[in-house]
Amino acid sequence: MFRFFFSKSWFPWSIGGSFFILISTWYQVQLDVKINEWFGEFYDTLQKALTTPNSVTEAEFIAYLFTFAKIAALWIFISVITGFFTSHWTFRWRTSMADYYHKNWSKARLIEGASQRVQEDTLKFARIMEGLGVGLLESLMTLVAFTPILWGLSKQIDKLPWIGQVDHALVWVAILSALGGTVLLVIAGIKLPGIEYDIQKEEAAYRKELVLGEDDPIRTAPATIGQLYSRVRTIHYKMYFHYLYFNVVKWSYLQGMVIVPYLALAPTIVTGAITLGFVQQITRAFGKVEASLQYFVRSWPVIVELISVWRRLREFESKLESNKTTIEKAQ
């Protein structure tokens, strides 16, 4: 699965492409930092304009809006180009896997479900890695960029409700709440990867009989096909049950986190010690740090599917290597 990064023929894409994605993603994060600074200045100006009439001219106010438009337009351009390039990059990764399987097809075809592994699972693997990989990279870079910003802004926030004095309070609230949520969601969804793997196995067995039944009606006799479909139904119902309580935990946590920064800011807000612009700037920085730390929480269903695909491909490659060894010994 990972020969893409170790084959010299793929280095221009695997190494060079990775470097391009790294640089462009970092630049996007830096633009996001500028937007965060803009929010602080804009809302302070907005508060000033609303509380003191004519203290801000129309030209000054509109200039702020055009500043945002320029930064946002550049962010959109970089984002689109990065997304386009990443799609090509992940397809090259898939191609490197497919090339290996094609070269060894004489041994691979002896493995049950080989065609599905080579076509469907490599496609799923590439698409999932495209989303998860870029998401993880962006989360890490956002964390690196915004944590110092939140740390600096939190100097003025040194008191929490019910707890009292805490230096750089919002940083610790973001870290502890995000890590706590991650542990909670991992515990709630611990069974999901195994269930997803079993679903794919049962679906593959069901699909195989349907395909064979196109040429041999006996393979799709009601008793046989009905039994296979019953197993498919059972495992799907099992997945629905486990996702039921998982989603309760997930959405309860995510919705509850909406009020956390404002709750943490409550003692400072009610004393009037900070401005509206500062509130916007710090809550946005808090949200960026928190969202980065919540990467696994928000991506867990996709991670579950990735683990399932990875297990199937790993099992397939293990059997392929075993077949190659057996054939070489026989020769």
ZALO-604363 format. One record per residue: residue number from 1; residue in one letter; chain; x, y, z of N, C-alpha, C in turn. Coordinates in steps of 0.1 Angstrom, whole numbers, m for minus. Layout:
// ZALO-604363
ROBA   seq   type   mol     n_x     n_y     n_z    ca_x    ca_y    ca_z     c_x     c_y     c_z
ROBA   NUM      a     A       X       Y       Z       X       Y       Z       X       Y       Z
...
***
This chain:
// ZALO-604363
ROBA   seq   type   mol     n_x     n_y     n_z    ca_x    ca_y    ca_z     c_x     c_y     c_z
ROBA     1      m     A       8     m12       0       0       0       0       9      13       0
ROBA     2      f     A      20      12       6      28      24       8      41      24      m1
ROBA     3      r     A      41      15     m11      53      15     m20      54      28     m28
ROBA     4      f     A      44      35     m29      44      48     m36      55      57     m31
ROBA     5      f     A      57      56     m17      67      65     m11      81      60     m11
ROBA     6      f     A      83      47     m16      96      41     m16     101      37     m29
ROBA     7      s     A      93      39     m40      97      36     m53     103      48     m60
ROBA     8      k     A     115      47     m65     122      59     m72     114      64     m83
ROBA     9      s     A     107      56     m91      99      60    m102      88      69     m98
ROBA    10      w     A      83      68     m86      72      76     m81      77      88     m73
ROBA    11      f     A      90      90     m71      95     101     m62      90     115     m66
ROBA    12      p     A      89     118     m79      85     131     m83      71     134     m78
ROBA    13      w     A      62     124     m77      49     126     m72      48     124     m57
ROBA    14      s     A      54     113     m52      53     110     m38      60     121     m29
ROBA    15      i     A      72     124     m33      80     133     m25      77     148     m29
ROBA    16      g     A      79     150     m42      76     164     m47      62     168     m45
ROBA    17      g     A      53     159     m47      39     163     m45      35     165     m31
ROBA    18      s     A      41     157     m22      39     159      m8      44     173      m3
ROBA    19      f     A      55     176      m8      61     189      m5      52     201      m9
ROBA    20      f     A      47     200     m22      38     210     m27      25     211     m18
ROBA    21      i     A      19     200     m14       7     200      m6      10     206       8
ROBA    22      l     A      22     203      13      26     208      26      27     224      25
ROBA    23      i     A      34     229      15      36     243      14      23     251      12
ROBA    24      s     A      15     245       3       2     252       0      m7     252      11
ROBA    25      t     A      m7     241      19     m16     240      31     m11     250      41
ROBA    26      w     A       2     251      43       7     260      53       4     275      49
ROBA    27      y     A       4     278      36       1     291      32     m14     294      34
ROBA    28      q     A     m23     284      32     m37     286      35     m39     289      50
ROBA    29      v     A     m32     282      59     m33     285      73     m29     299      77
ROBA    30      q     A     m18     303      70     m13     317      73     m24     327      68
ROBA    31      l     A     m31     325      57     m41     334      53     m53     333      63
ROBA    32      d     A     m55     322      69     m65     321      79     m62     329      92
ROBA    33      v     A     m49     329      95     m44     337     106     m47     352     103
ROBA    34      k     A     m44     356      91     m47     370      87     m62     373      88
ROBA    35      i     A     m70     364      84     m85     366      85     m89     367     100
ROBA    36      n     A     m82     359     109     m85     360     123     m82     374     129
ROBA    37      e     A     m70     379     124     m66     393     128     m76     403     123
ROBA    38      w     A     m81     401     111     m91     410     105    m104     410     113
ROBA    39      f     A    m108     399     118    m120     398     126    m119     407     138
ROBA    40      g     A    m107     407     145    m106     415     157    m106     430     154
ROBA    41      e     A    m100     434     143    m100     448     139    m114     452     134
ROBA    42      f     A    m120     444     126    m133     448     121    m144     449     131
ROBA    43      y     A    m144     440     141    m155     441     151    m152     452     161
ROBA    44      d     A    m140     455     163    m137     467     171    m142     480     164
ROBA    45      t     A    m139     480     151    m144     492     143    m159     492     143
ROBA    46      l     A    m165     481     142    m180     480     142    m186     485     155
ROBA    47      q     A    m180     480     166    m184     485     179    m183     500     181
ROBA    48      k     A    m171     505     176    m169     519     177    m179     527     169
ROBA    49      a     A    m182     522     157    m192     529     148    m206     529     154
ROBA    50      l     A    m209     518     161    m223     517     166    m224     525     179
ROBA    51      t     A    m214     526     187    m215     533     200    m212     548     199
ROBA    52      t     A    m203     552     189    m200     566     187    m203     570     172
ROBA    53      p     A    m215     575     170    m219     579     156    m208     588     149
ROBA    54      n     A    m206     585     136    m197     592     128    m182     592     132
ROBA    55      s     A    m179     583     141    m165     581     145    m157     573     134
ROBA    56      v     A    m164     566     126    m158     558     115    m165     562     102
ROBA    57      t     A    m157     566      92    m162     570      79    m167     558      71
ROBA    58      e     A    m176     561      62    m181     550      53    m170     544      45
ROBA    59      a     A    m160     552      40    m149     547      32    m140     538      41
ROBA    60      e     A    m138     541      53    m130     533      62    m137     519      65
ROBA    61      f     A    m150     520      67    m157     508      69    m157     498      57
ROBA    62      i     A    m160     504      45    m160     496      33    m146     491      30
ROBA    63      a     A    m135     498      34    m122     494      31    m119     481      39
ROBA    64      y     A    m124     479      51    m123     467      58    m129     455      51
ROBA    65      l     A    m141     458      45    m147     447      37    m139     443      25
ROBA    66      f     A    m133     452      18    m125     449       7    m112     442      11
ROBA    67      t     A    m107     445      22     m95     438      27     m98     423      30
ROBA    68      f     A    m110     421      36    m114     407      38    m116     400      24
ROBA    69      a     A    m122     407      15    m125     401       1    m112     396      m5
ROBA    70      k     A    m101     405      m4     m89     401     m11     m82     389      m4
ROBA    71      i     A     m82     389       9     m76     377      16     m84     364      13
ROBA    72      a     A     m98     366      13    m106     354      11    m105     349      m4
ROBA    73      a     A    m104     358     m13    m102     354     m27     m89     346     m29
ROBA    74      l     A     m78     351     m23     m66     344     m24     m66     330     m17
ROBA    75      w     A     m73     330      m6     m75     317       1     m83     307      m7
ROBA    76      i     A     m94     312     m14    m102     303     m23     m93     298     m34
ROBA    77      f     A     m85     307     m40     m77     303     m52     m67     292     m47
ROBA    78      i     A     m60     294     m36     m50     284     m31     m57     271     m28
ROBA    79      s     A     m69     272     m22     m76     260     m18     m80     251     m30
ROBA    80      v     A     m85     258     m40     m90     251     m52     m78     244     m59
ROBA    81      i     A     m67     251     m61     m55     246     m67     m50     234     m59
ROBA    82      t     A     m49     236     m46     m44     225     m37     m53     212     m38
ROBA    83      g     A     m66     215     m38     m76     203     m40     m74     196     m53
ROBA    84      f     A     m73     204     m64     m71     198     m77     m58     190     m77
ROBA    85      f     A     m47     195     m72     m34     188     m72     m35     176     m64
ROBA    86      t     A     m41     177     m52     m42     165     m43     m50     154     m49
ROBA    87      s     A     m60     157     m56     m68     146     m63     m59     139     m73
ROBA    88      h     A     m50     146     m80     m41     139     m90     m31     131     m82
ROBA    89      w     A     m26     137     m71     m16     130     m62     m21     117     m57
ROBA    90      t     A     m33     117     m51     m38     105     m46     m41      94     m56
ROBA    91      f     A     m45      99     m69     m47      89     m79     m34      83     m83
ROBA    92      r     A     m23      90     m83     m10      84     m86      m7      74     m75
ROBA    93      w     A     m11      77     m63      m8      67     m52     m16      54     m55
ROBA    94      r     A     m29      56     m59     m37      44     m63     m31      37     m75
ROBA    95      t     A     m26      44     m84     m20      38     m96      m8      30     m93
ROBA    96      s     A       0      35     m83      12      27     m79       8      13     m73
ROBA    97      m     A      m3      14     m65      m8       1     m59     m14      m8     m70
ROBA    98      a     A     m21      m2     m80     m27     m10     m90     m16     m16     m99
ROBA    99      d     A      m6      m9    m102       5     m14    m110      11     m26    m104
ROBA   100      y     A      13     m26     m91      19     m37     m84      10     m50     m85
ROBA   101      y     A      m3     m47     m83     m13     m58     m83     m14     m64     m98
ROBA   102      h     A     m13     m55    m108     m14     m59    m122      m2     m68    m125
ROBA   103      k     A      10     m64    m121      22     m72    m124      21     m86    m117
ROBA   104      n     A      14     m87    m106      13    m100     m99      m1    m106    m100
ROBA   105      w     A      m8    m102    m111     m22    m107    m112     m23    m122    m113
ROBA   106      s     A     m13    m129    m119     m13    m143    m120     m14    m150    m107
ROBA   107      k     A      m8    m144     m97      m8    m149     m83     m20    m143     m75
ROBA   108      a     A     m23    m130     m78     m34    m124     m71     m48    m129     m74
ROBA   109      r     A     m50    m134     m87     m63    m138     m91     m67    m151     m84
ROBA   110      l     A     m58    m158     m77     m61    m170     m70     m67    m167     m56
ROBA   111      i     A     m67    m154     m52     m72    m150     m39     m87    m146     m41
ROBA   112      e     A     m95    m151     m32    m110    m148     m33    m112    m133     m32
ROBA   113      g     A    m120    m127     m41    m123    m113     m40    m112    m104     m45
ROBA   114      a     A    m103    m110     m53     m91    m102     m58     m95     m90     m66
ROBA   115      s     A    m105     m92     m75    m109     m81     m84    m115     m69     m76
ROBA   116      q     A    m122     m73     m65    m128     m62     m57    m117     m55     m49
ROBA   117      r     A    m107     m62     m45     m96     m55     m37     m88     m46     m47
ROBA   118      v     A     m85     m50     m59     m77     m42     m68     m85     m30     m73
ROBA   119      q     A     m98     m32     m76    m106     m21     m82    m112     m12     m71
ROBA   120      e     A    m121     m18     m63    m129     m11     m54    m121      m6     m42
ROBA   121      d     A    m113     m14     m36    m107     m10     m23     m95       0     m26
ROBA   122      t     A     m88      m1     m37     m78       9     m40     m84      22     m43
ROBA   123      l     A     m96      22     m49    m103      35     m51    m108      41     m38
ROBA   124      k     A    m113      33     m29    m118      38     m16    m106      43      m8
ROBA   125      f     A     m95      35      m8     m83      39      m1     m78      52      m5
ROBA   126      a     A     m77      54     m19     m72      67     m24     m81      79     m20
ROBA   127      r     A     m94      77     m21    m104      88     m19    m104      91      m4
ROBA   128      i     A    m103      81       5    m103      84      19     m91      91      23
ROBA   129      m     A     m79      86      18     m67      92      22     m66     106      17
ROBA   130      e     A     m72     109       6     m72     123       0     m79     132      10
ROBA   131      g     A     m90     128      16     m97     137      25     m91     137      39
ROBA   132      l     A     m88     125      44     m83     124      58     m68     130      58
ROBA   133      g     A     m60     127      48     m46     131      49     m45     146      48
ROBA   134      v     A     m52     152      39     m52     167      38     m58     173      51
ROBA   135      g     A     m69     167      56     m75     172      68     m66     171      80
ROBA   136      l     A     m58     160      81     m49     159      92     m38     169      91
ROBA   137      l     A     m32     171      79     m21     180      77     m26     194      80
ROBA   138      e     A     m38     198      76     m43     211      78     m46     213      93
ROBA   139      s     A     m51     203     100     m53     204     115     m40     206     122
ROBA   140      l     A     m30     199     119     m17     200     126     m11     214     123
ROBA   141      m     A     m12     219     111      m6     232     108     m15     243     115
ROBA   142      t     A     m28     241     115     m36     251     122     m33     251     137
ROBA   143      l     A     m31     240     142     m28     239     156     m14     246     159
ROBA   144      v     A      m5     244     151       8     251     152       7     266     151
ROBA   145      a     A      m1     270     142      m3     285     139     m11     292     149
ROBA   146      f     A     m22     285     154     m32     292     162     m30     291     177
ROBA   147      t     A     m23     280     181     m20     278     196     m12     290     202
ROBA   148      p     A      m1     294     195       6     306     201      m3     319     201
ROBA   149      i     A     m12     320     191     m21     332     190     m31     331     202
ROBA   150      l     A     m37     319     204     m46     318     215     m39     320     229
ROBA   151      w     A     m27     315     229     m19     316     242     m17     331     245
ROBA   152      g     A     m13     339     234     m11     353     236     m24     361     240
ROBA   153      l     A     m35     357     233     m48     364     236     m53     360     249
ROBA   154      s     A     m50     348     254     m55     343     267     m48     350     279
ROBA   155      k     A     m38     358     277     m32     365     288     m42     373     296
ROBA   156      q     A     m52     379     289     m62     387     296     m74     378     302
ROBA   157      i     A     m74     365     298     m84     356     303     m78     347     314
ROBA   158      d     A     m79     351     326     m72     343     337     m82     339     348
ROBA   159      k     A     m95     338     344    m104     334     354    m115     326     347
ROBA   160      l     A    m119     314     353    m129     306     348    m141     304     358
ROBA   161      p     A    m153     303     353    m164     301     362    m162     288     371
ROBA   162      w     A    m166     290     383    m165     279     393    m151     274     397
ROBA   163      i     A    m141     277     388    m128     272     391    m119     284     397
ROBA   164      g     A    m120     295     391    m113     307     396    m100     310     387
ROBA   165      q     A     m90     314     393     m78     319     386     m71     307     379
ROBA   166      v     A     m69     309     366     m61     300     357     m54     308     347
ROBA   167      d     A     m41     308     346     m34     315     336     m36     309     322
ROBA   168      h     A     m38     317     312     m40     313     299     m51     303     298
ROBA   169      a     A     m62     306     305     m73     297     307     m79     290     294
ROBA   170      l     A     m81     298     284     m87     293     272     m79     282     265
ROBA   171      v     A     m66     283     266     m57     273     260     m60     259     267
ROBA   172      w     A     m60     260     280     m62     247     287     m76     242     285
ROBA   173      v     A     m86     251     284    m100     246     282    m101     239     268
ROBA   174      a     A     m94     245     258     m95     239     245     m88     226     244
ROBA   175      i     A     m76     225     251     m69     212     251     m76     201     258
ROBA   176      l     A     m81     204     270     m87     194     279    m101     190     273
ROBA   177      s     A    m108     199     268    m122     196     263    m121     188     250
ROBA   178      a     A    m111     191     241    m109     184     229    m104     170     231
ROBA   179      l     A     m94     169     240     m88     156     243     m98     147     250
ROBA   180      g     A    m106     153     259    m116     145     266    m127     140     256
ROBA   181      g     A    m131     149     247    m141     145     237    m135     134     228
ROBA   182      t     A    m122     134     224    m116     124     216    m117     111     223
ROBA   183      v     A    m112     110     235    m112      98     243    m127      92     244
ROBA   184      l     A    m136     101     247    m150      97     248    m155      91     235
ROBA   185      l     A    m153      97     224    m158      92     211    m151      79     207
ROBA   186      v     A    m138      78     210    m131      66     207    m136      54     214
ROBA   187      i     A    m139      56     227    m146      46     235    m159      42     230
ROBA   188      a     A    m167      53     226    m181      50     221    m181      43     208
ROBA   189      g     A    m170      45     200    m170      39     186    m160      29     184
ROBA   190      i     A    m155      23     195    m144      13     195    m148       1     187
ROBA   191      k     A    m161      m3     186    m165     m15     179    m168     m13     164
ROBA   192      l     A    m168       0     160    m172       3     146    m163      m2     135
ROBA   193      p     A    m149      m1     137    m141      m6     126    m143     m21     124
ROBA   194      g     A    m144     m29     134    m146     m43     132    m159     m46     125
ROBA   195      i     A    m170     m39     129    m183     m41     123    m182     m37     108
ROBA   196      e     A    m176     m26     105    m174     m22      91    m167     m33      83
ROBA   197      y     A    m157     m38      89    m149     m49      82    m158     m61      79
ROBA   198      d     A    m166     m65      89    m175     m76      87    m186     m73      77
ROBA   199      i     A    m191     m61      76    m200     m57      66    m195     m60      52
ROBA   200      q     A    m183     m55      50    m176     m57      37    m175     m72      33
ROBA   201      k     A    m171     m80      43    m170     m94      40    m183    m101      37
ROBA   202      e     A    m194     m97      44    m207    m103      41    m212     m98      28
ROBA   203      e     A    m210     m85      25    m215     m79      12    m207     m86       1
ROBA   204      a     A    m194     m89       3    m186     m95      m8    m191    m109     m11
ROBA   205      a     A    m194    m117       0    m199    m130      m2    m213    m130      m9
ROBA   206      y     A    m221    m121      m6    m235    m119     m12    m233    m115     m27
ROBA   207      r     A    m225    m106     m30    m222    m101     m43    m216    m112     m52
ROBA   208      k     A    m207    m120     m46    m201    m131     m54    m211    m141     m59
ROBA   209      e     A    m221    m145     m50    m231    m154     m54    m240    m148     m65
ROBA   210      l     A    m243    m135     m64    m251    m129     m74    m244    m129     m88
ROBA   211      v     A    m231    m126     m88    m223    m126    m100    m223    m140    m106
ROBA   212      l     A    m220    m150     m98    m219    m164    m103    m233    m168    m107
ROBA   213      g     A    m243    m163    m101    m257    m167    m105    m261    m162    m118
ROBA   214      e     A    m253    m153    m124    m257    m148    m137    m255    m159    m148
ROBA   215      d     A    m245    m168    m145    m242    m179    m154    m248    m193    m149
ROBA   216      d     A    m249    m193    m136    m254    m206    m130    m266    m203    m120
ROBA   217      p     A    m278    m206    m124    m290    m202    m116    m290    m210    m103
ROBA   218      i     A    m283    m221    m102    m283    m228     m89    m276    m220     m78
ROBA   219      r     A    m266    m212     m82    m259    m204     m72    m268    m194     m65
ROBA   220      t     A    m279    m190     m72    m288    m180     m66    m301    m186     m62
ROBA   221      a     A    m301    m199     m58    m313    m205     m53    m318    m197     m41
ROBA   222      p     A    m332    m196     m40    m337    m188     m29    m331    m191     m15
ROBA   223      a     A    m329    m204     m12    m324    m208       1    m310    m202       3
ROBA   224      t     A    m301    m204      m7    m287    m199      m6    m286    m184      m6
ROBA   225      i     A    m293    m177     m15    m292    m163     m16    m299    m156      m4
ROBA   226      g     A    m310    m163       0    m317    m158      12    m309    m158      25
ROBA   227      q     A    m301    m169      26    m293    m171      38    m282    m160      38
ROBA   228      l     A    m276    m158      27    m265    m148      26    m271    m134      28
ROBA   229      y     A    m282    m131      23    m288    m117      25    m292    m116      40
ROBA   230      s     A    m296    m126      46    m300    m126      60    m288    m122      69
ROBA   231      r     A    m276    m127      65    m264    m123      72    m260    m109      70
ROBA   232      v     A    m263    m104      57    m260     m90      54    m269     m81      62
ROBA   233      r     A    m282     m85      63    m292     m77      71    m288     m77      86
ROBA   234      t     A    m284     m88      91    m280     m89     105    m269     m79     109
ROBA   235      i     A    m258     m80     101    m246     m71     104    m249     m57     102
ROBA   236      h     A    m258     m53      92    m262     m39      90    m270     m34     102
ROBA   237      y     A    m279     m42     107    m287     m39     119    m278     m37     131
ROBA   238      k     A    m268     m45     132    m259     m44     143    m251     m30     142
ROBA   239      m     A    m247     m26     130    m241     m14     128    m250      m2     131
ROBA   240      y     A    m263      m3     127    m272       8     130    m273      10     145
ROBA   241      f     A    m273      m1     153    m275       0     167    m263       7     173
ROBA   242      h     A    m251       3     169    m239       9     175    m237      23     171
ROBA   243      y     A    m241      27     158    m240      41     154    m251      49     161
ROBA   244      l     A    m262      43     166    m272      50     173    m266      57     186
ROBA   245      y     A    m260      49     195    m254      55     207    m242      63     204
ROBA   246      f     A    m234      59     193    m222      67     190    m226      81     185
ROBA   247      n     A    m237      82     177    m241      96     173    m247     104     184
ROBA   248      v     A    m253      98     193    m259     105     205    m247     111     213
ROBA   249      v     A    m236     104     215    m225     109     222    m218     119     214
ROBA   250      k     A    m216     117     201    m209     126     192    m216     140     191
ROBA   251      w     A    m229     140     188    m235     153     186    m238     160     199
ROBA   252      s     A    m240     152     209    m241     159     223    m228     166     226
ROBA   253      y     A    m217     160     223    m204     166     226    m202     179     218
ROBA   254      l     A    m204     177     204    m201     188     195    m210     200     197
ROBA   255      q     A    m223     197     200    m232     208     203    m229     215     216
ROBA   256      g     A    m225     207     226    m222     213     239    m210     222     238
ROBA   257      m     A    m200     218     229    m188     226     228    m190     240     222
ROBA   258      v     A    m202     242     216    m205     255     210    m204     266     221
ROBA   259      i     A    m209     263     233    m210     274     243    m198     274     252
ROBA   260      v     A    m189     265     251    m177     264     260    m169     276     260
ROBA   261      p     A    m165     282     248    m156     294     249    m163     306     255
ROBA   262      y     A    m176     307     252    m184     318     259    m186     316     274
ROBA   263      l     A    m187     304     278    m188     300     292    m175     304     299
ROBA   264      a     A    m164     300     292    m150     303     298    m148     318     298
ROBA   265      l     A    m153     326     289    m151     340     289    m161     348     298
ROBA   266      a     A    m171     341     303    m182     348     310    m177     357     321
ROBA   267      p     A    m167     353     330    m163     363     340    m156     375     335
ROBA   268      t     A    m149     374     323    m142     385     317    m152     394     310
ROBA   269      i     A    m162     388     303    m172     396     295    m181     404     304
ROBA   270      v     A    m186     399     315    m195     406     324    m188     418     331
ROBA   271      t     A    m175     417     332    m168     429     338    m165     440     327
ROBA   272      g     A    m167     437     315    m165     446     304    m150     449     302
ROBA   273      a     A    m142     439     305    m127     441     304    m122     439     289
ROBA   274      i     A    m130     434     280    m126     432     266    m136     437     257
ROBA   275      t     A    m132     440     244    m140     445     234    m147     434     226
ROBA   276      l     A    m157     438     218    m164     429     209    m154     423     199
ROBA   277      g     A    m145     431     194    m135     426     184    m126     415     191
ROBA   278      f     A    m122     418     203    m114     408     210    m121     395     212
ROBA   279      v     A    m134     396     216    m142     384     218    m143     376     205
ROBA   280      q     A    m145     382     194    m146     376     181    m132     369     177
ROBA   281      q     A    m122     376     180    m108     371     176    m105     359     185
ROBA   282      i     A    m107     360     198    m103     349     207    m112     337     205
ROBA   283      t     A    m125     339     203    m134     328     201    m131     320     188
ROBA   284      r     A    m127     328     178    m123     322     165    m110     314     166
ROBA   285      a     A    m100     320     173     m88     313     176     m90     300     184
ROBA   286      f     A     m99     302     194    m102     290     202    m109     279     194
ROBA   287      g     A    m118     283     185    m124     274     176    m115     267     167
ROBA   288      k     A    m105     274     162     m95     268     153     m86     257     161
ROBA   289      v     A     m82     261     173     m74     252     181     m82     240     185
ROBA   290      e     A     m94     242     189    m103     232     193    m106     222     182
ROBA   291      a     A    m110     228     170    m113     219     159    m101     211     154
ROBA   292      s     A     m89     216     155     m77     209     152     m76     197     161
ROBA   293      l     A     m78     200     174     m76     189     184     m88     179     183
ROBA   294      q     A     m99     183     177    m111     174     175    m110     167     162
ROBA   295      y     A     m99     167     155     m98     160     142    m103     146     142
ROBA   296      f     A     m99     138     152    m103     124     152    m118     123     156
ROBA   297      v     A    m123     132     164    m137     131     168    m146     134     155
ROBA   298      r     A    m142     144     148    m150     147     136    m148     138     124
ROBA   299      s     A    m137     131     124    m134     122     113    m136     107     116
ROBA   300      w     A    m140     104     128    m141      90     132    m148      81     123
ROBA   301      p     A    m160      84     118    m167      75     108    m159      72      96
ROBA   302      v     A    m152      82      91    m143      80      79    m131      72      82
ROBA   303      i     A    m126      74      94    m114      66      99    m118      52     101
ROBA   304      v     A    m130      49     105    m136      36     106    m135      29      93
ROBA   305      e     A    m140      36      82    m140      30      69    m126      28      64
ROBA   306      l     A    m117      37      67    m103      36      63     m96      23      69
ROBA   307      i     A     m99      22      82     m93      10      89     m98      m3      83
ROBA   308      s     A    m111      m3      79    m117     m15      73    m110     m18      60
ROBA   309      v     A    m108      m7      51    m102      m9      38     m87     m13      40
ROBA   310      w     A     m80      m7      49     m66     m10      52     m65     m25      56
ROBA   311      r     A     m74     m30      65     m73     m44      69     m75     m53      57
ROBA   312      r     A     m85     m50      48     m87     m59      37     m75     m59      27
ROBA   313      l     A     m70     m47      25     m58     m46      16     m46     m53      22
ROBA   314      r     A     m44     m51      35     m33     m58      41     m34     m73      41
ROBA   315      e     A     m47     m78      43     m49     m92      42     m47     m97      28
ROBA   316      f     A     m51     m89      18     m50     m93       4     m35     m94       0
ROBA   317      e     A     m27     m84       5     m13     m84       1      m5     m95       8
ROBA   318      s     A     m10     m98      21      m4    m109      28      m6    m122      21
ROBA   319      k     A     m18    m125      15     m21    m137       8     m13    m137      m5
ROBA   320      l     A     m12    m125     m11      m5    m124     m24      10    m128     m22
ROBA   321      e     A      16    m123     m12      30    m126      m9      32    m141      m6
ROBA   322      s     A      22    m147       1      22    m161       4      21    m169      m9
ROBA   323      n     A      12    m165     m18      11    m172     m31      24    m171     m39
ROBA   324      k     A      30    m159     m39      43    m157     m47      53    m167     m41
ROBA   325      t     A      54    m168     m28      64    m177     m22      61    m191     m25
ROBA   326      t     A      49    m195     m25      45    m209     m28      48    m213     m42
ROBA   327      i     A      45    m204     m52      48    m206     m66      63    m206     m69
ROBA   328      e     A      71    m198     m62      85    m197     m64      91    m210     m59
ROBA   329      k     A      86    m215     m48      92    m228     m42      88    m240     m52
ROBA   330      a     A      76    m239     m57      72    m250     m66      80    m250     m79
ROBA   331      q     A      85    m239     m83      93    m238     m95     108    m242     m93
***
